[in-house]
Amino acid sequence: MTLAFELEALQSLADPNAVFNDARQWTEYVGVVSEKPTYVVTNFTRKHRVRQDFFSGPRGVAESLTNVKEQFDTDRHVLVGTSDEDAEIAESVGWEYLPLENAAEAAGWELAGESEAADPFESEERDDWP
């Protein structure tokens, strides 16, 4: 399987690097596609240490998916996205579409904002007071 994440879907994950590492266990290729400029995708993936097999570069999502499908000959090509537009694009170029929430639930991926981070300023007690 070739698995592509639309950038917004990837940004909605709590730990994109862990998701990519997990996906590598059961996919042959995994990458990122976006309508955003290349530097936006590159900055995000570097910051989160995501090692991608492909990315959209200066092309749009539809053209990128078409090129990826031609380059990576696998039995399935799946786009994980967040919008009806993502679904329409996937369908128009012969890719399967999987909403992020469904993919995250099936794979056990945590979405950003699902876990409550401890707020160090929430406590009313002062630990620096004698």
Backbone as numpy.savetxt, mean C-alpha at the origin, in Angstrom:
# Nx Ny Nz CAx CAy CAz Cx Cy Cz
1.28 -14.35 -8.03 0.44 -13.17 -8.03 1.33 -11.93 -8.03
0.86 -10.92 -8.75 1.46 -9.59 -8.70 0.49 -8.71 -7.93
0.99 -8.05 -6.90 0.16 -7.23 -6.03 0.63 -5.79 -6.11
-0.30 -4.89 -6.40 0.02 -3.46 -6.45 -0.83 -2.73 -5.40
-0.19 -1.82 -4.71 -0.89 -0.95 -3.76 -0.98 0.43 -4.36
-2.17 1.01 -4.36 -2.29 2.42 -4.70 -1.70 3.16 -3.51
-0.96 4.24 -3.76 -0.23 4.94 -2.70 -1.11 5.29 -1.51
-2.31 5.77 -1.76 -3.19 6.15 -0.65 -3.52 4.94 0.23
-3.66 3.77 -0.37 -3.91 2.55 0.40 -2.70 2.24 1.27
-1.53 2.35 0.68 -0.30 2.07 1.43 -0.14 3.05 2.59
-0.49 4.30 2.37 -0.39 5.32 3.42 -1.40 5.09 4.54
-2.42 4.30 4.27 -3.46 4.03 5.27 -3.11 2.86 6.18
-1.96 2.24 5.96 -1.54 1.10 6.77 -0.67 1.56 7.93
-0.80 0.89 9.06 -0.01 1.25 10.24 1.48 1.00 10.01
1.82 -0.09 9.31 3.22 -0.43 9.08 3.41 -0.95 7.65
3.57 -0.03 6.69 3.70 -0.45 5.29 4.84 -1.44 5.05
5.96 -1.27 5.73 7.09 -2.18 5.56 6.71 -3.60 5.96
6.04 -3.76 7.09 5.62 -5.08 7.54 4.63 -5.70 6.56
3.75 -4.88 6.00 2.78 -5.38 5.03 3.49 -5.89 3.78
4.46 -5.13 3.29 5.22 -5.58 2.11 5.98 -6.86 2.41
6.60 -6.94 3.58 7.33 -8.15 3.95 6.40 -9.35 4.05
5.21 -9.13 4.58 4.22 -10.21 4.66 3.76 -10.61 3.26
3.46 -9.62 2.44 2.97 -9.91 1.08 4.01 -10.68 0.26
5.27 -10.45 0.51 6.32 -11.18 -0.21 6.29 -12.68 0.06
5.66 -13.08 1.16 5.56 -14.50 1.49 4.62 -15.24 0.54
3.66 -14.53 -0.05 2.67 -15.21 -0.88 2.43 -14.54 -2.24
3.26 -13.58 -2.59 3.19 -12.99 -3.93 4.56 -13.08 -4.58
4.56 -12.98 -5.89 5.84 -12.96 -6.60 6.39 -11.55 -6.70
5.50 -10.59 -6.94 5.91 -9.19 -7.11 4.94 -8.29 -6.35
5.49 -7.25 -5.75 4.65 -6.30 -5.02 5.23 -4.89 -5.24
4.33 -3.94 -5.50 4.79 -2.59 -5.78 3.72 -1.55 -5.50
4.03 -0.32 -5.91 3.19 0.84 -5.62 2.85 1.57 -6.92
1.60 1.97 -7.04 1.19 2.79 -8.18 0.48 4.04 -7.66
0.60 5.13 -8.41 0.00 6.37 -7.96 -0.06 7.38 -9.10
-0.98 8.29 -8.98 -1.05 9.43 -9.89 -0.11 10.55 -9.43
0.38 10.43 -8.22 1.27 11.46 -7.64 2.62 11.43 -8.35
3.39 12.52 -8.25 4.73 12.55 -8.85 5.63 11.47 -8.23
6.60 11.03 -9.00 7.52 9.97 -8.58 8.16 10.26 -7.23
8.58 11.52 -7.01 9.27 11.82 -5.76 8.38 11.59 -4.54
7.07 11.74 -4.67 6.16 11.52 -3.55 6.16 10.03 -3.17
6.08 9.17 -4.17 6.11 7.72 -3.92 7.46 7.32 -3.35
8.53 7.82 -3.95 9.88 7.48 -3.51 10.12 7.94 -2.07
9.73 9.15 -1.75 9.91 9.66 -0.38 9.17 8.79 0.63
7.93 8.44 0.31 7.14 7.63 1.23 7.75 6.24 1.41
8.11 5.60 0.32 8.65 4.24 0.43 10.01 4.22 1.12
10.83 5.22 0.89 12.12 5.29 1.59 11.92 5.51 3.08
11.04 6.43 3.42 10.78 6.75 4.82 10.30 5.51 5.59
9.52 4.67 4.91 8.95 3.49 5.56 9.69 2.20 5.23
10.83 2.36 4.55 11.70 1.23 4.20 10.97 0.14 3.42
10.13 0.57 2.51 9.38 -0.35 1.66 10.22 -0.64 0.42
10.52 -1.91 0.21 11.28 -2.33 -0.96 10.29 -2.85 -2.00
10.12 -2.08 -3.04 9.11 -2.41 -4.06 9.76 -3.01 -5.30
9.04 -3.89 -5.95 9.53 -4.49 -7.19 9.23 -3.60 -8.38
8.25 -2.73 -8.24 7.89 -1.79 -9.31 7.16 -0.60 -8.70
7.15 0.52 -9.44 6.35 1.67 -9.06 5.96 2.39 -10.33
5.00 3.29 -10.22 4.42 3.88 -11.42 5.32 4.89 -12.12
6.27 5.47 -11.40 7.12 6.46 -12.07 6.29 7.62 -12.55
6.63 8.19 -13.69 5.90 9.37 -14.16 4.56 9.03 -14.82
4.27 7.75 -14.99 3.00 7.35 -15.62 1.87 7.38 -14.62
0.66 7.38 -15.12 -0.51 7.28 -14.26 -0.75 5.83 -13.86
-1.77 5.62 -13.05 -2.06 4.29 -12.52 -2.43 3.31 -13.64
-3.33 3.69 -14.53 -3.77 2.76 -15.58 -2.61 2.32 -16.46
-1.80 3.27 -16.91 -0.65 2.93 -17.76 0.36 2.07 -16.99
0.56 2.39 -15.74 1.50 1.61 -14.92 1.02 0.18 -14.76
-0.26 0.00 -14.46 -0.79 -1.36 -14.30 -0.69 -2.15 -15.59
-0.94 -1.50 -16.71 -0.81 -2.16 -18.01 0.62 -2.62 -18.23
1.58 -1.74 -17.97 2.99 -2.08 -18.15 3.44 -3.19 -17.20
3.00 -3.11 -15.96 3.38 -4.14 -14.97 2.83 -5.49 -15.40
1.59 -5.51 -15.88 0.98 -6.78 -16.31 1.76 -7.40 -17.47
2.27 -6.54 -18.36 3.06 -7.03 -19.49 4.43 -7.54 -19.04
5.02 -6.91 -18.03 6.36 -7.27 -17.57 6.38 -8.44 -16.61
5.36 -8.55 -15.77 5.32 -9.59 -14.74 4.22 -10.59 -15.06
4.63 -11.71 -15.62 3.69 -12.73 -16.07 3.34 -13.65 -14.90
2.28 -13.30 -14.19 1.78 -14.13 -13.10 0.33 -14.48 -13.38
-0.18 -15.46 -12.63 -1.55 -15.90 -12.88 -2.61 -14.90 -12.40
-2.25 -14.02 -11.47 -3.19 -12.99 -10.98 -2.48 -11.67 -10.85
-3.23 -10.61 -11.08 -2.76 -9.24 -10.89 -3.84 -8.53 -10.07
-3.46 -8.09 -8.86 -4.44 -7.53 -7.92 -4.00 -6.14 -7.49
-4.93 -5.19 -7.54 -4.70 -3.83 -7.07 -5.44 -3.64 -5.75
-4.72 -3.22 -4.72 -5.32 -2.87 -3.44 -5.48 -1.35 -3.44
-6.71 -0.91 -3.28 -6.97 0.52 -3.33 -8.00 0.95 -2.32
-8.41 2.21 -2.43 -9.32 2.79 -1.43 -10.55 3.46 -2.02
-10.67 3.47 -3.34 -11.78 4.25 -3.91 -12.44 3.52 -5.08
-13.61 4.02 -5.43 -14.31 3.50 -6.60 -13.50 3.75 -7.86
-12.78 4.87 -7.89 -11.93 5.18 -9.04 -10.83 4.12 -9.20
-10.24 3.69 -8.07 -9.23 2.62 -8.13 -9.84 1.35 -8.72
-11.05 1.03 -8.29 -11.73 -0.17 -8.78 -11.98 -0.08 -10.28
-12.42 1.09 -10.74 -12.70 1.29 -12.17 -11.42 1.17 -13.00
-10.34 1.75 -12.51 -9.07 1.68 -13.23 -8.60 0.23 -13.32
-8.66 -0.49 -12.20 -8.23 -1.89 -12.18 -9.03 -2.70 -13.21
-10.33 -2.53 -13.18 -11.19 -3.27 -14.10 -10.89 -2.92 -15.56
-10.62 -1.65 -15.82 -10.40 -1.20 -17.20 -9.12 -1.78 -17.81
-8.16 -2.20 -16.98 -6.90 -2.74 -17.50 -6.73 -4.23 -17.20
-7.82 -4.88 -16.75 -7.79 -6.31 -16.55 -7.16 -6.79 -15.26
-7.16 -5.94 -14.24 -6.66 -6.32 -12.92 -7.84 -6.60 -12.01
-7.64 -7.44 -11.00 -8.63 -7.62 -9.95 -8.49 -6.44 -9.00
-9.58 -6.05 -8.37 -9.53 -4.96 -7.40 -9.90 -5.51 -6.03
-9.16 -5.09 -5.01 -9.44 -5.50 -3.65 -9.40 -4.26 -2.76
-10.53 -3.93 -2.12 -10.52 -2.78 -1.22 -9.55 -3.01 -0.07
-8.88 -1.95 0.36 -7.89 -2.05 1.42 -8.44 -2.72 2.67
-9.63 -2.34 3.09 -10.20 -2.91 4.32 -10.32 -4.43 4.22
-10.76 -4.93 3.07 -10.89 -6.38 2.87 -9.53 -7.06 2.88
-8.56 -6.45 2.21 -7.22 -7.02 2.16 -6.61 -7.05 3.56
-6.77 -5.95 4.30 -6.20 -5.87 5.65 -6.83 -6.90 6.58
-8.13 -7.05 6.48 -8.82 -8.03 7.33 -8.37 -9.45 6.99
-8.31 -9.77 5.72 -7.93 -11.13 5.30 -6.48 -11.46 5.67
-5.59 -10.47 5.56 -4.16 -10.71 5.80 -3.72 -10.40 7.22
-4.60 -9.78 8.01 -4.24 -9.43 9.38 -3.36 -8.20 9.46
-3.49 -7.29 8.50 -2.72 -6.05 8.51 -3.46 -5.01 9.34
-2.70 -4.21 10.06 -3.29 -3.17 10.88 -3.37 -1.87 10.09
-4.55 -1.27 10.11 -4.72 0.03 9.47 -4.24 1.13 10.40
-3.75 2.20 9.84 -3.31 3.35 10.64 -4.51 3.86 11.43
-4.27 4.19 12.68 -5.34 4.71 13.51 -6.14 3.64 14.23
-5.89 2.35 13.94 -6.63 1.29 14.62 -6.15 1.10 16.05
-4.84 1.20 16.26 -4.32 1.02 17.61 -4.15 2.40 18.24
-4.49 2.46 19.50 -4.37 3.73 20.19 -2.97 3.85 20.77
-2.25 4.82 20.30 -0.91 5.06 20.84 -1.05 5.77 22.18
-0.21 5.42 23.10 -0.25 6.07 24.41 0.19 7.52 24.27
-0.61 8.39 24.84 -0.30 9.82 24.80 0.50 10.16 26.06
1.76 10.55 25.90 2.58 10.83 27.09 2.09 12.02 27.89
1.23 12.83 27.32 0.73 14.02 28.02 -0.67 13.81 28.58
-1.21 12.62 28.41 -2.57 12.36 28.83 -2.70 12.25 30.34
-1.73 11.70 30.99 -1.76 11.51 32.44 -1.72 12.85 33.15
-2.50 12.94 34.23 -2.50 14.17 35.00 -1.42 14.16 36.07
-0.80 13.02 36.29 0.26 12.92 37.28 1.57 13.39 36.69
2.37 14.02 37.53 3.69 14.46 37.10 4.71 13.53 37.72
5.55 12.93 36.88 6.57 12.03 37.42 7.88 12.76 37.70
7.93 14.06 37.40 9.15 14.81 37.68 9.00 15.63 38.96
7.91 15.44 39.67 7.63 16.21 40.88 8.09 15.41 42.10
8.77 16.07 43.02 9.28 15.33 44.19 8.21 14.78 45.09
